[in-house]
Amino acid sequence: MKAKKNEDAKRQNPLSRRAGRQVQEVMIGNERAVIVPLETWRRTLEELEELHDLRACQEDEANADAPTVEHEELCCQLGLCPLRYLRNRAGLTQEQLSRKTGLSQSYIAKLETGERKASSRSLQRLARALGVKAEKLIYW
């Protein structure tokens, strides 16, 4: 009986120490398997999902400034100004964007309709407020 307990102690998985519970190794056919308490399994799945979400966010942030096919296609197909598209995507009204950039709301409206062309300084302010590169604000 002591030999079996010693053998079980040697087989204790690092997960079991972390979970504070015993993890059992078993053989199913020719494969080794592990039996863990259900709550430990659920916590592990939640942590894996959080890790997956974190990695997805990091990838999104890394690609945030890369032009996307979706962005280009939507602007061209729908005749949307890139500024209007990006402002809407950011969930901002013209007035809110105006406050963030120091540009007037009427100026932003004219940029969106194509009545005015933005100066490089204005493009930089808009890009900073929207979290994109200035090139994304220019029509193709």
N, CA, C and O of each residue as an XYZ file, in Angstrom:
560
protein
N       0.813     -1.180      0.000
C       0.000      0.000      0.000
C       0.872      1.265      0.000
O       0.563      2.228     -0.701
N       1.989      1.264      0.806
C       2.882      2.403      0.851
C       3.524      2.651     -0.517
O       3.690      3.797     -0.935
N       3.882      1.568     -1.205
C       4.503      1.689     -2.517
C       3.555      2.397     -3.482
O       3.991      3.236     -4.270
N       2.282      2.072     -3.431
C       1.292      2.698     -4.319
C       1.176      4.194     -4.019
O       1.091      5.003     -4.942
N       1.173      4.573     -2.714
C       1.082      5.978     -2.343
C       2.310      6.740     -2.827
O       2.191      7.854     -3.337
N       3.493      6.140     -2.668
C       4.714      6.784     -3.138
C       4.687      6.970     -4.645
O       5.098      8.009     -5.161
N       4.197      5.949     -5.349
C       4.099      6.018     -6.796
C       3.137      7.129     -7.208
O       3.416      7.878     -8.143
N       1.994      7.237     -6.505
C       1.023      8.294     -6.784
C       1.621      9.672     -6.519
O       1.376     10.609     -7.278
N       2.404      9.802     -5.449
C       3.018     11.083     -5.105
C       4.008     11.499     -6.183
O       4.094     12.679     -6.521
N       4.765     10.531     -6.733
C       5.721     10.837     -7.794
C       5.012     11.291     -9.058
O       5.518     12.127     -9.807
N       3.822     10.721     -9.285
C       3.081     11.042    -10.501
C       2.270     12.335    -10.383
O       1.635     12.760    -11.348
N       2.293     12.949     -9.220
C       1.489     14.152     -9.036
C       1.908     15.194    -10.066
O       3.080     15.558    -10.163
N       0.959     15.651    -10.806
C       1.144     16.600    -11.880
C       1.338     18.006    -11.311
O       0.764     18.312    -10.265
N       2.128     18.878    -11.959
C       2.263     20.258    -11.480
C       0.904     20.953    -11.365
O       0.714     21.806    -10.498
N      -0.026     20.593    -12.228
C      -1.368     21.156    -12.181
C      -2.031     20.853    -10.845
O      -2.766     21.682    -10.309
N      -1.770     19.667    -10.312
C      -2.403     19.298     -9.049
C      -1.871     20.148     -7.899
O      -2.617     20.489     -6.982
N      -0.581     20.492     -7.946
C      -0.033     21.351     -6.891
C      -0.656     22.731     -6.986
O      -0.996     23.343     -5.973
N      -0.799     23.209     -8.195
C      -1.385     24.527     -8.408
C      -2.834     24.537     -7.971
O      -3.297     25.497     -7.354
N      -3.544     23.484     -8.285
C      -4.959     23.398     -7.954
C      -5.167     22.966     -6.515
O      -6.268     23.090     -5.978
N      -4.120     22.460     -5.891
C      -4.239     22.009     -4.518
C      -5.034     20.714     -4.410
O      -5.568     20.399     -3.347
N      -5.115     19.972     -5.493
C      -5.878     18.716     -5.504
C      -5.072     17.641     -6.209
O      -4.120     17.923     -6.936
N      -5.472     16.420     -5.977
C      -4.793     15.293     -6.586
C      -5.240     15.112     -8.039
O      -6.433     15.135     -8.342
N      -4.272     14.934     -8.919
C      -4.539     14.624    -10.314
C      -4.083     13.198    -10.531
O      -2.973     12.830    -10.145
N      -4.926     12.400    -11.142
C      -4.597     10.988    -11.344
C      -4.255     10.718    -12.797
O      -4.936     11.168    -13.719
N      -3.176      9.965    -12.967
C      -2.826      9.501    -14.307
C      -3.389      8.101    -14.469
O      -3.280      7.269    -13.569
N      -3.996      7.847    -15.630
C      -4.578      6.535    -15.910
C      -4.212      6.139    -17.335
O      -3.787      6.973    -18.135
N      -4.379      4.883    -17.633
C      -4.170      4.393    -18.996
C      -5.532      4.111    -19.608
O      -6.359      3.419    -19.014
N      -5.755      4.644    -20.780
C      -6.966      4.349    -21.540
C      -6.485      3.727    -22.841
O      -5.987      4.415    -23.732
N      -6.643      2.433    -22.928
C      -6.065      1.710    -24.060
C      -4.557      1.815    -23.955
O      -3.980      1.458    -22.928
N      -3.909      2.305    -25.011
C      -2.457      2.467    -25.016
C      -2.027      3.897    -24.700
O      -0.841      4.218    -24.779
N      -2.977      4.753    -24.345
C      -2.660      6.155    -24.114
C      -2.757      6.520    -22.643
O      -3.624      6.035    -21.915
N      -1.832      7.400    -22.221
C      -1.906      7.918    -20.858
C      -2.897      9.065    -20.834
O      -2.951      9.862    -21.771
N      -3.672      9.153    -19.784
C      -4.648     10.222    -19.616
C      -4.561     10.738    -18.188
O      -3.942     10.121    -17.322
N      -5.189     11.873    -17.965
C      -5.178     12.490    -16.648
C      -6.610     12.743    -16.223
O      -7.432     13.210    -17.012
N      -6.900     12.431    -14.975
C      -8.207     12.713    -14.408
C      -8.027     13.870    -13.430
O      -7.233     13.788    -12.494
N      -8.772     14.944    -13.659
C      -8.704     16.102    -12.766
C     -10.098     16.405    -12.251
O     -11.084     16.062    -12.904
N     -10.199     17.035    -11.104
C     -11.513     17.435    -10.610
C     -12.179     18.397    -11.607
O     -11.502     19.183    -12.269
N     -13.473     18.323    -11.701
C     -14.223     19.121    -12.667
C     -13.961     20.613    -12.497
O     -13.793     21.323    -13.488
N     -13.923     21.089    -11.285
C     -13.703     22.522    -11.046
C     -12.317     22.948    -11.538
O     -12.163     24.046    -12.073
N     -11.324     22.104    -11.365
C      -9.981     22.388    -11.863
C      -9.994     22.467    -13.385
O      -9.364     23.347    -13.971
N     -10.699     21.561    -14.011
C     -10.822     21.544    -15.470
C     -11.487     22.822    -15.957
O     -11.024     23.423    -16.927
N     -12.558     23.246    -15.306
C     -13.278     24.462    -15.714
C     -12.382     25.696    -15.576
O     -12.341     26.548    -16.464
N     -11.659     25.779    -14.443
C     -10.754     26.912    -14.244
C      -9.669     26.940    -15.319
O      -9.323     27.998    -15.844
N      -9.146     25.772    -15.632
C      -8.105     25.674    -16.655
C      -8.644     26.127    -18.012
O      -7.965     26.854    -18.737
N      -9.853     25.704    -18.355
C     -10.464     26.142    -19.619
C     -10.663     27.650    -19.652
O     -10.396     28.291    -20.669
N     -11.130     28.218    -18.548
C     -11.321     29.670    -18.482
C     -10.000     30.406    -18.680
O      -9.940     31.404    -19.398
N      -8.949     29.912    -18.044
C      -7.640     30.548    -18.185
C      -7.117     30.427    -19.609
O      -6.493     31.357    -20.120
N      -7.364     29.299    -20.249
C      -6.950     29.134    -21.645
C      -7.719     30.079    -22.553
O      -7.146     30.650    -23.480
N      -9.022     30.251    -22.294
C      -9.824     31.178    -23.087
C      -9.337     32.613    -22.901
O      -9.271     33.375    -23.866
N      -8.994     32.988    -21.661
C      -8.466     34.322    -21.408
C      -7.142     34.534    -22.135
O      -6.899     35.602    -22.697
N      -6.294     33.517    -22.121
C      -5.022     33.596    -22.829
C      -5.255     33.751    -24.330
O      -4.596     34.555    -24.990
N      -6.195     32.976    -24.860
C      -6.536     33.077    -26.278
C      -7.032     34.489    -26.613
O      -6.619     35.069    -27.617
N      -7.918     35.041    -25.771
C      -8.437     36.391    -25.988
C      -7.317     37.423    -25.925
O      -7.272     38.350    -26.733
N      -6.413     37.258    -24.962
C      -5.291     38.181    -24.818
C      -4.416     38.165    -26.063
O      -4.023     39.216    -26.569
N      -4.114     36.975    -26.551
C      -3.294     36.874    -27.770
C      -3.999     37.488    -28.963
O      -3.363     38.147    -29.786
N      -5.314     37.282    -29.071
C      -6.085     37.861    -30.176
C      -6.042     39.387    -30.103
O      -5.901     40.051    -31.130
N      -6.161     39.944    -28.902
C      -6.080     41.397    -28.726
C      -4.702     41.918    -29.115
O      -4.583     42.957    -29.766
N      -3.667     41.193    -28.714
C      -2.308     41.614    -29.053
C      -2.101     41.592    -30.565
O      -1.447     42.479    -31.112
N      -2.651     40.588    -31.242
C      -2.546     40.521    -32.697
C      -3.318     41.663    -33.342
O      -2.846     42.266    -34.306
N      -4.510     41.965    -32.812
C      -5.305     43.070    -33.340
C      -4.566     44.387    -33.193
O      -4.550     45.203    -34.115
N      -3.950     44.598    -32.026
C      -3.196     45.830    -31.795
C      -2.000     45.920    -32.733
O      -1.679     46.997    -33.236
N      -1.344     44.793    -32.965
C      -0.172     44.784    -33.848
C      -0.574     45.102    -35.285
O       0.205     45.691    -36.035
N      -1.790     44.713    -35.668
C      -2.256     44.929    -37.038
C      -3.180     46.132    -37.171
O      -3.755     46.345    -38.238
N      -3.334     46.920    -36.115
C      -4.313     48.011    -36.111
C      -4.054     49.036    -37.212
O      -4.998     49.563    -37.800
N      -2.805     49.318    -37.491
C      -2.505     50.335    -38.488
C      -2.339     49.776    -39.895
O      -2.180     50.536    -40.850
N      -2.375     48.468    -40.026
C      -2.238     47.874    -41.356
C      -3.541     48.062    -42.123
O      -4.611     47.756    -41.596
N      -3.475     48.560    -43.358
C      -4.705     48.711    -44.129
C      -5.367     47.352    -44.317
O      -4.697     46.357    -44.591
N      -6.662     47.320    -44.170
C      -7.374     46.064    -44.319
C      -8.204     46.092    -45.584
O      -8.628     47.154    -46.040
N      -8.431     44.934    -46.138
C      -9.276     44.830    -47.318
C     -10.666     45.330    -46.975
O     -11.291     46.038    -47.765
N     -11.151     44.961    -45.791
C     -12.486     45.365    -45.376
C     -12.623     46.885    -45.383
O     -13.605     47.417    -45.903
N     -11.658     47.576    -44.817
C     -11.680     49.033    -44.739
C     -11.714     49.642    -46.127
O     -12.548     50.498    -46.421
N     -10.811     49.198    -46.971
C     -10.724     49.745    -48.320
C     -11.992     49.444    -49.115
O     -12.532     50.326    -49.783
N     -12.466     48.206    -49.042
C     -13.665     47.826    -49.788
C     -14.897     48.585    -49.334
O     -15.670     49.066    -50.162
N     -15.084     48.695    -48.041
C     -16.262     49.408    -47.540
C     -16.256     50.860    -47.979
O     -17.274     51.373    -48.442
N     -15.136     51.517    -47.840
C     -15.062     52.920    -48.229
C     -15.342     53.097    -49.721
O     -16.077     54.000    -50.118
N     -14.760     52.242    -50.531
C     -14.945     52.359    -51.979
C     -16.352     51.954    -52.409
O     -17.007     52.681    -53.157
N     -16.816     50.804    -51.944
C     -18.118     50.301    -52.357
C     -19.273     51.183    -51.891
O     -20.233     51.401    -52.629
N     -19.172     51.682    -50.676
C     -20.266     52.470    -50.131
C     -20.084     53.959    -50.363
O     -20.945     54.761    -50.001
N     -18.975     54.323    -50.961
C     -18.715     55.733    -51.212
C     -18.483     56.518    -49.931
O     -18.696     57.729    -49.885
N     -18.050     55.822    -48.903
C     -17.804     56.488    -47.631
C     -16.423     57.121    -47.610
O     -15.456     56.587    -48.153
N     -16.370     58.249    -46.981
C     -15.098     58.892    -46.724
C     -14.381     58.076    -45.657
O     -15.012     57.670    -44.681
N     -13.088     57.824    -45.808
C     -12.376     57.073    -44.769
C     -12.506     57.721    -43.394
O     -12.588     57.020    -42.385
N     -12.526     59.049    -43.346
C     -12.669     59.738    -42.068
C     -14.004     59.382    -41.419
O     -14.054     59.067    -40.230
N     -15.076     59.430    -42.190
C     -16.399     59.099    -41.643
C     -16.434     57.643    -41.180
O     -16.938     57.335    -40.100
N     -15.894     56.757    -42.008
C     -15.877     55.328    -41.656
C     -15.133     55.101    -40.345
O     -15.644     54.425    -39.452
N     -13.929     55.661    -40.222
C     -13.107     55.458    -39.027
C     -13.720     56.146    -37.804
O     -13.628     55.634    -36.688
N     -14.342     57.302    -38.015
C     -15.008     57.990    -36.904
C     -16.169     57.150    -36.384
O     -16.333     56.984    -35.175
N     -16.968     56.622    -37.301
C     -18.091     55.762    -36.904
C     -17.600     54.493    -36.225
O     -18.177     54.047    -35.233
N     -16.537     53.918    -36.759
C     -15.977     52.704    -36.173
C     -15.487     52.964    -34.742
O     -15.567     52.089    -33.880
N     -14.985     54.171    -34.507
C     -14.517     54.538    -33.166
C     -15.688     54.903    -32.249
O     -15.500     55.110    -31.050
N     -16.895     54.982    -32.816
C     -18.072     55.298    -32.013
C     -18.148     56.767    -31.624
O     -18.704     57.106    -30.579
N     -17.592     57.641    -32.460
C     -17.579     59.068    -32.161
C     -18.515     59.841    -33.079
O     -18.680     59.501    -34.250
N     -19.123     60.885    -32.530
C     -19.877     61.816    -33.356
C     -18.896     62.847    -33.890
O     -17.754     62.918    -33.436
N     -19.342     63.650    -34.859
C     -18.475     64.717    -35.358
C     -18.129     65.681    -34.228
O     -16.998     66.161    -34.141
N     -19.083     65.960    -33.379
C     -18.849     66.878    -32.259
C     -17.803     66.320    -31.285
O     -16.930     67.052    -30.821
N     -17.896     65.034    -30.982
C     -16.914     64.420    -30.082
C     -15.522     64.437    -30.701
O     -14.536     64.715    -30.019
N     -15.446     64.138    -31.993
C     -14.150     64.169    -32.680
C     -13.613     65.592    -32.704
O     -12.408     65.814    -32.582
N     -14.513     66.548    -32.863
C     -14.124     67.950    -32.852
C     -13.453     68.316    -31.531
O     -12.412     68.972    -31.519
N     -14.046     67.894    -30.433
C     -13.477     68.179    -29.111
C     -12.121     67.505    -28.928
O     -11.216     68.086    -28.329
N     -11.976     66.279    -29.441
C     -10.711     65.549    -29.277
C      -9.582     66.145    -30.104
O      -8.413     66.054    -29.729
N      -9.936     66.758    -31.231
C      -8.902     67.252    -32.152
C      -8.681     68.753    -32.090
O      -7.633     69.250    -32.503
N      -9.672     69.478    -31.572
C      -9.575     70.937    -31.584
C      -9.987     71.521    -32.927
O      -9.857     72.726    -33.140
N     -10.477     70.691    -33.828
C     -10.979     71.157    -35.126
C     -12.477     71.404    -34.997
O     -13.139     70.774    -34.172
N     -13.016     72.312    -35.799
C     -14.446     72.599    -35.682
C     -15.277     71.458    -36.260
O     -14.835     70.733    -37.151
N     -16.473     71.319    -35.737
C     -17.388     70.269    -36.211
C     -17.753     70.516    -37.675
O     -17.875     69.567    -38.451
N     -17.926     71.787    -38.059
C     -18.288     72.081    -39.449
C     -17.136     71.734    -40.401
O     -17.373     71.283    -41.522
N     -15.899     71.942    -39.958
C     -14.733     71.577    -40.763
C     -14.685     70.064    -40.969
O     -14.431     69.589    -42.076
N     -14.932     69.308    -39.891
C     -14.940     67.844    -39.991
C     -16.041     67.389    -40.943
O     -15.831     66.479    -41.745
N     -17.214     68.015    -40.860
C     -18.323     67.672    -41.761
C     -17.928     67.922    -43.209
O     -18.232     67.112    -44.085
N     -17.256     69.028    -43.466
C     -16.829     69.354    -44.834
C     -15.748     68.395    -45.328
O     -15.699     68.073    -46.514
N     -14.885     67.942    -44.426
C     -13.888     66.942    -44.809
C     -14.577     65.639    -45.204
O     -14.197     64.991    -46.179
N     -15.592     65.268    -44.434
C     -16.292     64.010    -44.701
C     -17.083     64.048    -46.007
O     -17.219     63.019    -46.669
N     -17.598     65.194    -46.383
C     -18.365     65.301    -47.633
C     -17.477     65.599    -48.830
O     -17.939     65.564    -49.970
N     -16.204     65.891    -48.580
C     -15.275     66.183    -49.669
C     -15.290     67.642    -50.086
O     -14.648     68.000    -51.074
N     -16.000     68.489    -49.367
C     -16.032     69.916    -49.686
C     -14.695     70.586    -49.400
O     -14.338     71.574    -50.042
N     -13.963     70.047    -48.441
C     -12.672     70.592    -48.065
C     -11.632     69.482    -48.087
O     -11.954     68.305    -47.926
N     -10.394     69.871    -48.285
C      -9.263     68.953    -48.190
C      -8.534     69.250    -46.887
O      -8.328     70.412    -46.537
N      -8.148     68.212    -46.178
C      -7.480     68.391    -44.893
C      -6.016     68.737    -45.084
O      -5.345     68.220    -45.977
N      -5.544     69.614    -44.235
C      -4.117     69.924    -44.228
C      -3.387     68.761    -43.560
O      -4.006     67.930    -42.895
N      -2.087     68.710    -43.739
C      -1.328     67.617    -43.115
C      -1.413     67.709    -41.594
O      -1.425     66.685    -40.910
N      -1.472     68.919    -41.065
C      -1.602     69.092    -39.607
C      -2.958     68.557    -39.125
O      -3.030     67.884    -38.097
N      -4.012     68.850    -39.854
C      -5.346     68.358    -39.493
C      -5.406     66.839    -39.587
O      -5.998     66.182    -38.731
N      -4.791     66.281    -40.633
C      -4.761     64.822    -40.782
C      -4.066     64.178    -39.590
O      -4.516     63.148    -39.086
N      -2.978     64.777    -39.142
C      -2.252     64.234    -37.995
C      -3.108     64.277    -36.731
O      -3.124     63.320    -35.956
N      -3.820     65.385    -36.525
C      -4.687     65.499    -35.351
C      -5.807     64.461    -35.396
O      -6.106     63.814    -34.392
N      -6.417     64.310    -36.560
C      -7.511     63.339    -36.716
C      -7.004     61.913    -36.516
O      -7.633     61.104    -35.834
N      -5.860     61.623    -37.124
C      -5.295     60.279    -37.014
C      -4.982     59.946    -35.558
O      -5.273     58.842    -35.098
N      -4.400     60.882    -34.840
C      -4.079     60.661    -33.432
C      -5.352     60.410    -32.617
O      -5.384     59.518    -31.769
N      -6.391     61.191    -32.875
C      -7.651     61.046    -32.139
C      -8.336     59.711    -32.441
O      -9.008     59.140    -31.581
N      -8.159     59.223    -33.671
C      -8.798     57.965    -34.078
C      -7.893     56.751    -33.871
O      -8.335     55.614    -34.032
N      -6.639     56.986    -33.518
C      -5.719     55.883    -33.264
C      -5.271     55.150    -34.507
O      -5.052     53.939    -34.479
N      -5.134     55.891    -35.612
C      -4.695     55.287    -36.875
C      -3.587     56.141    -37.482
O      -3.297     57.234    -36.997
N      -2.978     55.638    -38.536
C      -2.005     56.426    -39.285
C      -2.761     57.383    -40.202
O      -3.866     57.083    -40.656
N      -2.157     58.527    -40.466
C      -2.797     59.558    -41.284
C      -3.154     59.036    -42.686
O      -4.138     59.477    -43.279
N      -2.355     58.102    -43.210
C      -2.611     57.581    -44.562
C      -3.987     56.917    -44.670
O      -4.578     56.876    -45.749
N      -4.485     56.406    -43.560
C      -5.800     55.741    -43.590
C      -6.940     56.714    -43.805
O      -8.050     56.303    -44.142
N      -6.683     57.993    -43.615
C      -7.731     59.008    -43.748
C      -7.860     59.567    -45.151
O      -8.742     60.383    -45.419
N      -6.991     59.137    -46.044
C      -6.967     59.689    -47.393
C      -7.743     58.783    -48.336
O      -7.642     57.559    -48.254
N      -8.526     59.391    -49.239
C      -9.251     58.624    -50.259
C      -8.268     57.861    -51.136
O      -7.132     58.293    -51.333
N      -8.711     56.727    -51.659
C      -7.845     55.966    -52.576
C      -8.095     56.417    -53.975
O      -7.473     55.909    -54.908
